[in-house]
Amino acid sequence: MERIDWIFGYGSLIWNPGFAPAESVKATLTGFARSFCLRSIQHRGTEDVPGLVLGLDPQEGALCQGLALRIRPRDHDRVLADLRARELVTDAYREAVLPVALEDGREVPALAYVMRRDHWQYAGGLPLEEQALIIAAAQGGRGPNADYLFNTAIHLSRIGMPDDHLDDLARAVRALLPPAG
């Protein structure tokens, strides 16, 4: 693979990239939808109680907004190794270099982690109510599945890219959780 300096973040990479980017720019990826389509059996669920996390799901005509994160040259190899360890743990994603349109008018090739629809963990097309039940119940090595959803929805809103589906899903999950305190 050619050297790629940009990563496209559409979920937890927005709020927890695991590295300090040299540049972070709002970006749009065409032909993919942000979707809770990956059954998580490690980070936000277990094999017994899988969670759901976001994937880039190929979809004609779709647009996914997120952040393009530029890797500092001195950090390049370490960042890619860390991302691969994090994102490719079960091979449910495939790495793809895709053209990303930056908010400032540039277009850059960016590494993105795309859902493999042929993988057994693919769970695309679930109704919102079923997604909410799964997310409310699951917890994995990185904590409650609900926290992953809430953090992603909040951070998308904070950077001016609210996602109505994530906001609706967050409301449905909150209604299923016991009251805090």
C-alpha positions in Angstrom: 0.0 0.0 0.0 1.3 3.5 -0.8 2.0 5.8 2.0 -1.2 7.4 3.2 -1.0 10.4 5.4 -4.8 10.8 6.1 -7.2 8.7 8.1 -11.0 9.2 7.8 -12.8 9.1 11.1 -16.5 8.6 11.2 -17.1 7.1 14.7 -14.8 6.7 17.7 -11.8 8.0 15.7 -13.5 11.4 15.9 -13.4 11.5 19.7 -10.6 9.0 20.4 -8.2 8.7 17.5 -5.4 7.4 19.7 -2.9 9.9 18.3 -2.4 13.6 18.0 -3.2 14.5 14.4 -1.1 17.1 12.6 -4.3 18.4 11.1 -8.0 17.6 11.7 -10.4 18.8 9.0 -14.2 18.2 8.5 -14.6 15.8 5.6 -17.1 14.0 3.5 -16.9 10.5 2.0 -19.1 9.7 -0.9 -20.7 6.2 -1.5 -20.7 5.1 2.2 -23.1 5.5 5.1 -22.2 5.6 8.8 -24.2 2.7 10.2 -24.4 0.6 13.3 -23.7 -2.5 11.3 -20.9 -4.4 13.1 -21.5 -6.8 15.9 -18.9 -6.0 18.5 -17.5 -9.0 20.4 -14.5 -7.3 22.0 -14.5 -3.6 22.4 -18.2 -2.9 23.0 -19.6 -6.4 23.5 -18.7 -10.0 24.0 -19.3 -13.2 22.1 -22.2 -14.0 24.5 -23.7 -10.5 24.4 -22.5 -8.8 21.2 -22.8 -5.0 20.9 -23.1 -2.9 17.8 -20.6 -0.4 16.6 -20.3 1.8 13.5 -19.0 0.8 10.2 -18.8 2.4 6.8 -21.4 0.5 4.9 -21.2 0.8 1.1 -24.3 2.5 -0.2 -24.9 4.1 -3.6 -25.5 7.9 -3.3 -24.7 8.0 0.4 -22.5 10.7 2.1 -20.7 10.2 5.3 -19.5 13.2 7.2 -16.5 12.9 9.6 -13.0 14.1 10.2 -9.9 13.7 8.1 -7.0 13.3 10.4 -3.5 13.8 9.1 -0.7 11.7 10.6 2.5 13.4 11.6 5.4 11.9 9.5 7.4 10.9 12.6 4.3 9.0 14.0 3.2 7.4 10.7 4.3 3.8 11.2 3.3 3.6 14.9 -0.2 5.2 14.2 -0.9 2.7 11.4 0.2 -0.2 13.5 -2.0 1.0 16.4 -5.0 1.6 14.1 -4.7 -1.8 12.5 -4.5 -3.5 15.9 -7.6 -1.6 17.0 -9.7 -1.8 13.8 -8.7 -5.1 12.2 -9.0 -7.3 15.3 -11.6 -9.6 13.7 -11.2 -8.8 10.0 -14.7 -7.4 9.9 -13.4 -4.2 8.3 -11.2 -3.9 5.3 -8.7 -1.1 4.8 -9.5 1.1 1.8 -7.9 4.2 0.5 -10.7 6.5 -0.6 -11.0 10.0 -1.9 -12.2 12.3 0.9 -13.5 15.9 0.2 -12.2 18.3 2.9 -14.2 21.2 4.1 -11.5 23.6 2.9 -11.9 22.4 -0.8 -9.0 19.9 -0.9 -9.5 16.3 -1.8 -7.1 13.8 -0.3 -6.7 10.0 -0.3 -7.6 8.7 3.2 -7.4 5.4 4.8 -10.8 4.2 5.9 -12.0 1.1 7.6 -14.9 -0.2 5.6 -17.4 -2.9 6.7 -17.1 -6.3 5.0 -20.7 -7.3 4.2 -19.6 -10.9 3.7 -18.3 -11.1 7.3 -20.3 -13.0 9.9 -20.3 -9.9 12.2 -22.2 -7.8 9.6 -25.5 -6.7 11.0 -26.7 -4.0 8.6 -30.3 -3.0 8.2 -31.5 -3.7 11.7 -34.5 -1.5 12.8 -33.7 1.3 15.2 -35.6 -0.4 18.1 -33.5 -3.6 17.7 -30.3 -1.6 17.5 -31.3 0.2 20.7 -31.9 -3.0 22.6 -28.5 -4.4 21.6 -26.6 -1.2 22.4 -28.4 -0.8 25.8 -27.5 -4.3 26.9 -23.9 -4.7 25.7 -20.5 -4.0 27.3 -17.1 -5.0 26.2 -13.4 -4.4 26.9 -13.7 -0.7 26.2 -16.8 -0.1 28.3 -20.6 0.1 27.7 -21.8 0.1 24.1 -24.1 3.0 25.1 -21.1 5.2 25.9 -19.7 4.6 22.4 -23.0 5.7 20.9 -23.4 8.7 23.2 -19.8 9.9 22.7 -20.1 9.7 18.9 -23.4 11.5 18.7 -22.2 14.3 21.1 -18.9 14.8 19.3 -20.5 14.9 15.9 -22.9 17.6 17.2 -20.0 19.5 18.7 -18.1 19.7 15.5 -21.2 20.8 13.6 -22.1 17.5 12.0 -25.1 16.2 13.9 -26.4 12.8 12.8 -30.2 12.5 13.2 -30.1 8.7 13.2 -27.5 8.6 16.0 -29.4 11.2 18.0 -32.7 9.2 17.6 -30.8 6.0 18.5 -29.3 7.7 21.6 -32.7 8.8 22.8 -34.0 5.2 22.4 -31.1 3.7 24.3 -31.4 6.2 27.1 -35.1 5.2 27.5 -33.9 1.6 28.0 -31.2 2.3 30.6 -31.9 2.5 34.3 -31.9 6.0 35.8 -28.5 7.2 36.8 -27.7 7.6 40.5 
